[in-house]
Amino acid sequence: MTTPKQPRAFKQPRVSKNKITLSAQQRSEFRNQILRELWQGKLTQGQALK
């Protein structure tokens, strides 16, 4: 029995060990950048959550 392929929207989150993991500082800088862009109106809330 084969399992049906999941649609792309339900891709695994990028936490797998074969991918580069961000340090805590990089994560906070990335989050701060997204928040800055949110405040500047460059992103909608929906885009930031993707």
Secondary structure, 3 states (H helix, E strand, C coil): CCCCCCCHHHCCCCCCCCCCCCCHHHHHHHHHHHHHHHHCCCCCHHHHCC
